[in-house]
C-alpha cells in the first residue's frame, strides 16, 4: 500500500489531466532525473523491461498484423497481453493507411487509459511515428518538401518552419515523438534514401538538422507545440559500400568522426533526446551490436543523456541478416549490452521475454537495465508526458490549413534548382501553347515520393483530392486551352510517346517531367543511375520536333541526364517538393517565382564517376597527369536564377588568424539583373598543407539573402580554429597552423593560421 500511495504522488497528475493543457514549464533536468530515479526504485524487472519495448500499433489491433484496414479497432485481449502482462512502454507508427487526427487521438487515448487503469505504476506510453516531411501519416495534414529540398533551399529559417509545422500537426494528432530528422550524410547517389537526408555535406546536415529540431520545440519539450526528435540513423547508414539500402559500410573511424558524426553531435547539443541506431554494419560490426558506437562514443563521449532505440526489427536482423547472433536471445543480449535502450520489436513481446531471462541468468546486468530505463523515464518526464497525455484539440486550428500549405509552397519554390537556362529560355511565356508530358506530369504521388500517407507513397487512394498536379497547376496558370497533355510513359514503359510527339506540332514549348518511382528503404534500391529507357526515349523523340524543351526532374537522388542535357534548353530540378509541388513548379516555370535552390549533392555525369565536391586532390588526377578529372554534370552548390548576382570586395580583417581567435571577413553581393531574387552566399575553406591529406575545399558557411534590382548587401562570415580542423589518424580532432584559402563564388583570399606565440 505504501508503494502504490507513493507512486500516486509522483504520477497522479497525468491520470487526471487527459485532454487538458499543461501549464507547467519545461521540467528541469534535475527534476526529471530525480523523478526517473524515484520511479525506477519502485519498478519490478518486468516493468523495467516493458519500458524498453516498442511495439507497433498493428500488434494491438484486431485482425492480422498486415491486414489492409479502413480503420483500426483495438483488441482488448491484445492490450491485456502487451500492455498489462508485458507492460510495453512505447507504441509506434501504422503505415498502412493515414488516420485522421481524431482517430489518432482516440486510439492513443484508449491505450493511455488502459495503462492508467490496469497497470501497477500507470507509466504512460510514449507514441512515436515517422513524420519525415510533415505529419505524413495523418489524413489531411500538410505534406511538405522532403529534407533534400530543404538542403537545396539552403535556409535555416525554412527548415525551422518545416519542423514547426510538422510538430504542430503531429501534436494535433496526439503524437509527441518523431523519428526524424534524418542526419545521415550520404555521398552515395545510388542510395535510395538520399531524399530523406540533407545531402552530401556535413555542415549543411548539421545546420539544418539543428534548425528542424529547434522548429520542433527542443527548447520547451513539455509544450503542446513541441515534439521529441529522434536522430537517425547512428551512424554511417548513408554510406553503403554498394549503394544498396542496409548494406555494409566500410569506413575509417577518422572519416566517420570527421564527416558523419558532427550532425549528430550538433543535434544533441541542441537538445535532442532520442537516437535511432543504424541498420547497417560498419567495418564488420553490426551497429546494433557496437558498444564502441552506442555507449563509448554516443553516451560517454558526446554526453548523450537520452535513450537509443533500434530500427524496425533490427534485433532479429542480428540473426537473420548480419549473422552475429545464433538466435534472438543472443541478439537481445548483444544489443542491450552494447547500449541499446529500447527495442523496436513491432510484432510481439519476444524481446522482453528474452531480456528477463537474460537478467535472471546474469547475462545482462540489472545495472544496464536500470541505465536504459532511467533514460527512458527521464525523457518521458522531460517532455511532460506524465502531466499531459493529450493536449486540447482546439489548440490546433491551423491543421491542414491554407496557411501551412502556403508555407510548404514557399519552401518548395526556394528549393527549385535551375540547372540550365540556355539563352534565358525560362520563364515560359503565358501566351504560348505548351505540351506537357512525362510520368510525373499529372501525379501527386511523384511530387511527394515515399512516406506520403503510406510507407511507399505509391497508393493513390489517400491522395488529397484538392491538391494540384503540375498539369492542373499549369492549366490554372495559363488556361486549359494552352496546355496540351499526353502522359508519354509510365516509370519504365512507353504508353503514349507517339501521341506526345504528334501534339508537339501544335505547341510552342515542351515541358517533359521525368520522375523516379516513389519508394524508400529496400524497395528504393536501383542498379544504375540512368532513367529508364522509356523516359529517355520520350525526350529524344520530342527533341526531333525542334521545339524548345524544358526538363523537370522529380527525383530524390541525381539520375543521369547526360544524353538528354544537350537536347533541352532548360532544366529544373524539383526533387520531391510535396503536395504543393505542382503549384510551386508552375510558379517557377512561368516566372511568378524566381528559383534560388542550390544543389545539395554533386550531380554525376557517369555512373562510374561518383565523387563528392569535398574530394581530395588526387581523386581529380586525369589521364594527362593534370587535375581536371573532376567533371560532374553539375557541381555541388550549382543553381541558376532568373537574375544575375555579382560578387565583389572579399575582405579579410587580417591575413593572420591566431589559433584561439576569430577571423571575420565580408563580401558584397549585388543584384545586377532585371528582377528581384534570392541568392545563397556560400563560404568554402581549403587547407593547403596538412598532416592528413586535405580535401580540396569544404563548406564552412552559408547565408541566403534577398536582393531587389540593383540592391547590394554586405554578407559577413567568421572562422575559428574549430572550423579549420580535421580528424587525424589517432582519431583526434585537431587544428594545425598553416596556410588556408577561403573562397566565395569566384573570389579567393589566403591567410595564415598560427599559434599565439608564433612569429609571423
N, C-alpha and C positions, 0 to 999 in steps of 0.2 A: 504493500500500500504506500509506503514511503517513496518507493521508486516512482510509481505512477503519479503521485502528487507532485514530486519534484519536476518530473519531466513536463507535467502540465504547465508549470510556471514558466518554462522556457519556450514551449512550443504552442501554447494555447492561442496566441494571437492569430496564427494562421487558420486555426479551426473556426474562428468566429468572424473572420473578415473576408470569406469568399464573396467575391462580387464587389468588394469595397475598394476604395483607392487609398493606399497607404500614404500617410503624411510624414512618415519618418524620413529623416535624412539618410543618405547613403551611410551604412554602418561603417565604423572604423575597422581597420584591420585587426586591432587588438580585440575589439568586441567580437568579431567573427571567429578569431582564434579561440577565445575563451568559451564562446558558445559551442564550437565544434568539440573542444576537449571535454566540456561538461556533458554533452550528449553522448560522446563516444564512450565515456566511462560507464554508461548505463546500458550499453547495447550488447546483445548476445553475438556470438560468432555468426550465426545465421543472418542476423540483421545487418551486420557489417558487410558480409559477402553480398547480400542483396543490394546494398548501395553500390557495389562495384559492378552490377549487372545492368546492361542497357538492352532493352527488348524492343522489337518492332511492334507497332500498334496492331499490325495484322495478326500477330500471335494472340491478341486479346479479343479478336473479332470472331463473330460467328462465321462458320464456313471454313473452307480450306485456306491455307496461307496465301496462295497466289490467285485466288478467285478474283475475277473481274467484278467490281462492285459498283453499284449506283449510290450506295450509302453504306456506312459502317454501323453495325449494331454490336455493341459489346456483349460478350458472352460471360455471364456471371460465374459459371464454373471455371472458365479460364482465368478470370480475375482472381478467383479464390486460389487457384493453383499458383499463379505467378506473383500476385501482389500480397497475398496473405501467407501462403506456405513458403514461397521462395523469397518474399519480401523485396521484390525488384524495385530499385530506386530510380530508374530512368527509362523513359519510353521515347521512341523516335520515329519520325517520318511516316509516310504512307506510300506515295509514289505511283499508285495505280490509277488514281483519279483525284482531282482537286476538290477539297471540301470548301464550301462557303464558310466565311468566318464564324457564323453562329454554330455551324456543325462542329468545327474545330473546338470551339469554346465548350460546347455541350459535352463532347466526348472527354476532353481533358478534365472538365469539371467532375464528370462521373467517376473518373479514375481517382481524382484527388479526394472526393467524398468517400469513396470506398476505402482508400488508405486511411483516412481520418477516422472512420468508424470501425475498422476491422483489424487494425494492426497495433502492436504494443505501444510504439512511441510516435505513431502518426507522422512519420517523416515525409514531407511532400515529395512527389515525383518531379523530377526535372525533365521537361519535354524538349527535345531537340529536333531540328529539321534542316535540310539543305535549302537555304534561301539564297541562291548564288547570283541571281540577277533580279532582285525583288522577291517578294513573298510568293515564289513561283508555284507553290503547291496550294495556294489559296485562290479559290474561284473569284474572278473579278478584280484581282489585285493588279497593280501596275507592273508589267513586265518590262524591266529596264534593260539598257545595253549591258552586255557581258563585260567582265573585267578587262578583256583585251581591248575593248572600245575605250574604257576609261584610261588605259595606258596610252592609247593613241591620242586621247583628248589632252593629256598632259596637264591636268588641272586638279590640284588638291581640293579645291572647293567643290568641283563637280563630284569627285569621288566621295567626299564627305556628305554631300547632299544625297547621293545614291544610297549610302549607308544609312542615312537618317530615314529615308522613305521606306527602305526595306524593313528596318526595325519597327517603324510605325505600323506597317501593315502586318508584320508578324505579331506584334503585341495586340493588334485589333483581332487577330485570330487566336489569341490566348497563348502564344508560344514565345518563351523567353530566350531560347538558346539556338544560335545559328551556327551551322557547320560552315563557316566562312569567316574571313576571306581565305582564298587560296593564295598562299605565299610561295608556291613553288616557282623558282626561276627556271626557265626552260630555254635551252639553246638547241633543241631537237625539234625542228618544224614538222617532222613526221608524226610526232606525238599528238594523239587525238584530243587531249585535254588542254592544248595550248590556249584555247579561247577562254578557259576558266582562270587563266593566270594574267599577270601584268607583263608577260613577255620575257625577253631575254636579259633585261638589265636589272642588276641588283639594287641600284639606287632608286629606280622608279618603283620597284616592288616594295621597297622599304617605305618610301614616302607615301605612296597611295594606300598601302596596307594600313599604315597608321591613320591616314585620313578617313578611311572607311570605318575603322574601329572607333575613331572619335565621333563620326556621324552616328554610330550605333549607341553612343552614350556611355563610353568607357569611364568617364569621369563621374558618373552618377548611376551606378548599376541598379539601384533599387527603384529608379524612376519608372513609371509606366510607359515611358517613351525610350527606354533603353533595352538593349539585348546583350546577352553574353556571347562574345565572339569565340569561335573555335578555329585556331590557326591550323591550316593543313597544307601539305602533309609532311610531317617531320621525319626524315629530311631527304632530299635528293630525288623525290618522286618524278620531277620533271626532267630527269636526265637518264632515261632508259637507254642502255647501250645500243639497242637495235631500233629504238623509236617506238616500240610497241608498249601498250599500257601494262603496268605492273611487271615489266621485265627487269632483269638485273641491272644494277648500277655499279660501274667501276670508276671510282673517283678517289684521288688522293685526299687525305684528310685536310691538307693545306688548301686545296681548291674548295672543298666543302665549306670550310670555315670562312674563306675569303669571299666566295661568290654566292653561296646558297644559305648560309646561316644569318647574315645581317637582317633580312626582312623579319625573321622570327624574333631576333634579339630586340629589334626596334619595337615590334608589336608588343612584346612582353613588357618593355619599359613603358609603353603607352597604356598598360593596364589589362591586357588580355589574360584570361584566367583558365582557358582550356586549350589543349593542343591535341590534334589527332595524329597518331603515328602513321607512318607511310607503309604502303602495301609491299614495297619493293625490298630487295636485299641490297646491301651496299658492301662491295668487296667481300662477298661471300657470307655476310652476316645478315640474317633477316632483321629488318628494322624493329619488328615487334619483339625480337629476342636480344636486342642490342643494349646492354646495360650501359656501355660507354656513351651511347647517344641519349637514352631516355633518362638515366639517372645522373651520370657524371657530368655530361655536357649541359643538358636541359635544366635539370633541377638544381644541381650544385653550382656549376659554373655560371649559368645565366640567372640563377636565383629565382627560378620559376616556382611560384607558390600555389598554383592551381593544380588541376589534375590532367592526366593523359588518358585519352580514350583510344581504343583500337578503331580501325576502319572496319567496314562491313565484313563480318565473318572471318576476319584475318587471323584469329587464333586457330581456327580449323585449317587455314591455309599454311600454317607452320608444318602441318602434317601432309596435306594433300599436294601443295604446290612447292614449298621450299624444302620439304623433306628433312627438316632439322629436329623433328619430334616423331616418335614412333606412334603415338596415339594422342587423342585430345587431352587426356590427363597430363601427359608430359608437356604438351603445348601450353596448357594453362600454367603449369609450374614455371616453365622457362620465361614466359612473357611477364607474369606478375613479378617474379624475382628480378627481371630486367628493369622494372619500373613502371609497367602498365598499371593504371589505377582503375580503369573501367573498361569492360569488355562489351563491344557492340556485337552481341550474340543474338541475331534477330529472330531466330526460330524457336528457341526453347531455353530452359534454365540449366542446361548441362554444365555450363561454365561454373555456376555457383555450386553445383553438386560436387564437381571435381575439386574446387578450391577448398571447400570444407574438409574433404578427405585429406587433401594435401597439408592443411594446417594441423589436423588431428594426428597425421603421421609424421609431423615435424619437418616436412619438405619445403614448406613455406612458413616463415616465422610470423607470429602474431604481431610483431613489430612492423613488418612490411604491410600487413593488413591494416593495422592502425594508421600507418602513414597515409595509405591510399584513402581510407575512409575519412580521416581528418581533413584531407584536401577536398574531398567531395562535399563534406558538410560545411567546410569553410566557404566554398563557392556558393552553395545553396543559401547560406545565411547572408553572404556578401551581396547577392542580388535581391535580397528581400523576399525570398521565396516563402519563408516561414511567416511573414507578415502579410503578404499579398500574393495570393494564388492567381486571382483573376482581377484585372482592373476593369473599371466601368466601361462597357462597350460604347457608351455615349462620348467617351474621350476621343474617339477616332472618326469624326465626321468626314475627314478627307480621304478615307479609304477608297481606293479606286477612282479618285476624283480627276476631273479635267486638269486641276492644278498640278497634280502629280504626273499626269500624262504629259503635260507641257514640259515639266522638268525632265522627263525621260526623252522627249523630242529634242530639247536643247542639248542634252548630254550626247545624244546620237549625232546631232549636227556637228558638235565640237570634235567628235571622233572621226568624222568623214575625212579620209585621206586622199587627196588628189594626187595620184601618182604621175599622170601625164596629162598635158593640155596643150597639144600642138596648135600653134597659131591662134591661141585663145579660143579654141573650139567651144569650150564651155564658158559661161552658161548657154543653154539652148534657148532659141527664140520661142516665145509662147505663141507665135502666129504660124509656125510651121507645123506640118503633119509629121508625127513621129511613129515609127514602127517600134513596138516594144515586144521583146521575145526573150525566151530563156526560162529555164526551170524555176528560177527564183522570182520571176516577174509578177506572178499572181498567186502568192503563197504567204500566209502569215508564219507558217512553220519554219520556212527557210530564213525568215527575218529573226526568229527567236532562237533557233537551234535547240539543243538539248536542255534539260531541266526546265521545261516550259509546260506547266500543267501536269505533264507526265515525265518520267525519267528520261525517255529517249527524245521526247519532243516531236515525235512523228505523228502521233494521233491527232487527227483534225477535229475530233468530237468536241473537245473542250476549248476550241479557239473562241476568242472574244469577237462576236459577230460584228460589232460596230467598228472594229479596227480595220484600217485600210491597208490593202496590199499596195505594192508600188503601182500596179495598173490602176487601181481605184484612186490612188492619190494623184496620179498624173491626169486622169480623166477629170478629177475635181479641179486641178490646177489649170488645165488648158481646154477642157471640154472633151466630151466623149468622141465628137466627130473628128478630132485631131489626133486621136490615139488609135492606131491600128495594132491589133494584137494577135499573135499566134504563140502557143506555148513552146513550140520548137522541139524540145526534148524533155524526157524525164531526167533523173540524175544521170543515167548511163545509157538511155535508149532514145533513138530518134523516133519522134511521133509526128511532127509536122514541120520539119525543116523546109521542105519544098513549099509549103504554104507560106512560111515566113519569107522565103526568097521572092515569091510572087508578090506578096504585099509590099515588099521593099520598093517595087517600081512606083508605088503611089506615095512614098514617103520622102520627106526632105532630110530627115535624120533617122538614125537607127540606134536604139538602146538595147544592148544584149546583157541579160543578167545571168551570170554564171554563179553556181552555188554548189556547196557540198552538203551531203546528206546530214540532217540533224542526228547527232549521236554523241555518246560520251563513253568513257571507260573502254572496255574491250570491244564493244561494237564500233568504236571510232577508229580502230586500227585500220591502216591502209598500207599497201605495199609500195606505193610510189606517190610522189607529189603532183604528178600531172593530173589535170582534169580528165574525166572520161572522154573517150574519143568522140562520142556523140556531141558533147558540148563544144569541143574544139572545132569539130567539123561545121557546126552551125555558124560559128564566126567566120570560118574560111569561105563558106558558101556565100554568106551575106557580103563579104568583102569584094566578091566578084562583081557586085552591082555598082561599085564605085561611089556609093553614098557614104557620107561621114558616119563613123560608128563610135559610140560611147560604150565602154565596157564597165559594167557594175559588178563588183565581186562581193558575194555573200559567203564569207569563209572565216573559220576560226583559226586557221593557220595558213601560211603562204603557199597556195597552189601555183604550180608553174604556169607562166603565161608567155614564155619566150617565143613560141611560134605565133602567137596572136598579137603581141605588142606592136610589131611593125604594121599590122593591118588596121589599126584603130587610131583615131585621133585623140581620144581622151580615155582615161581610166580612173574610176572612183572605187576605192576600197572602203566598203561599208562595214566589214567584219560581221558581227551578229548584233544588230542595233536595237532589237527588242520590238515590242508591239507598235511603237511609234516610228519604226524604221522606214516604213513605206512613205510616210509624210516627210520624214527628215531627208530621205534620198531625193524625193521630188523637189523639195525646197532647195537643195544644193544644185540639182541638175538645171533648174530654171532660174537660178540666181537670186532667189528670195533670201538665201543664206550663203555666206562665204565660208568654204571649207577651211579648217585650220588644224586638222589632225596631222600627227607625225608618226611614222612607222615605229611600232614598239618591238619590232624584230627586223632582222636582216632578211630581205626578200630575195631568195636564191634564184639563180638563172638555170641551174642544173641540179638534178638530184644528187649528183656526185660531187658537188661543190657546196658543202654546207659548213658554214662557219659564222660566228657571231662577229659583231663590229669590234669587240674588245679582244681580238685575237693577238697573238704575238707576232712580231715582225717576220720571223722565219716562215710562218704559215703563208705569207704572201710572196715567197720566193718564186719567181717564174722560170720558164724554160731558158730564157736568155740570161739567167742569174741576176736579174733585176728584182724589183719588189712590186710588180704590177699584177700579180696573180689574183689579188682580191678584186673580183669583178662581179658583184651580185647584180641582180636585175635592178634592185633599188637598195640603197644603204639604209641602215637604221637611222631614224630621225628624218628621213626624207618625207616631204609633204609640201605641195604647192598651194597657192592661194589665187584668188581672182584679182588680187592686188599685188604690189611689189614692195618689199621692205629692204631698206638699205642699212647696213651696219657700219658704224664708224666710231672712232675715238675710243678704242680699247685702252683703258688706262689702269695701271697698277700704281698703288700708292708708294710702292718701293720695289726695287729689283732684288730685295733680300727679305726672306721671312725667317725670323728667329724661331727655333723649333717649338717654343712654348707660346708663341704669339699668333695673331690672326692677320692674314693678308687680305685687304679689301681692294676691290677693283670694280670698274664700271665699263659699260659700253652704251653707246647711243644707238637707238633703233628709230628709223624714220619711215613712215608710210609714204612712198613716192609714187604710189599707184593712183588709180581713179576711183577707188571705193574704200570704205572702211573695212577693217578686218582685224582678226586676232592672229598673233604670232607667238609661238613658243620659243623663247630665247634659251639656248642650251649652252652650258659650260662644260668643257672637257679638259681633263688634265692628262699629261703624259710624263712619266718618269723616264728620263733619258738615259740613266745608267743605274742599275740596281744589282744587288747580290743574287736575286732571283730574277729570271728572265721576265722583263716587264711587258705589260700589254701596250699596244700601240696608243691607245687612249681609253679613258673611262669617263662616263658621265658623272659629274660631280654637282650639278645644279641645274634647275630649270625654273623659269617663270613665264607664265602666259600673260600676255598683255593685249589690250585693245587700243588700236590707234585709228583715229579718224584720218581723212585725207589730208596729207601734209603734216600731220602731227608727229612730233618726236617725243621719245621718252628715254631717260637715262635709267638703265637697269643695273642694279648693284648685286654683287656676289661677294662671298668671303670664303677663304680656305684656311683650315687649320692643319696641324700635323696629322690629325686623325684622318682627314680627307685624303692625305697623300700616302697613307700607309699601305702595307700589304702583309700577308702571312708568309713567314719564312719556312724553311724546311724543318724547323723544330716546332712548327705549328703555333708560333708566337706571332701576334700582331705587332709589327714594328714599323717605324718610320726612319728612313735613312737620309741623312743630309746629302745634298747634291743639286744638280741642275734639273729643273722642271719646265715644262711648257704648258701654257693654257691656251685654249682656242675657243672662240665663239664665232660661229659661221666660218668665214674665211680669214678672220683676223687671228693673229697669234702673238704671244709675248712669252719671254722666258724669265725665270727668276731663280735665285739660289735659296735653298733651304739649308740653314746652318745651325749648329749648336750655339747656345747663348754665349759661350766663351770663345767661340771660334773666330779667328781673324779673317777679314774679307780678303 
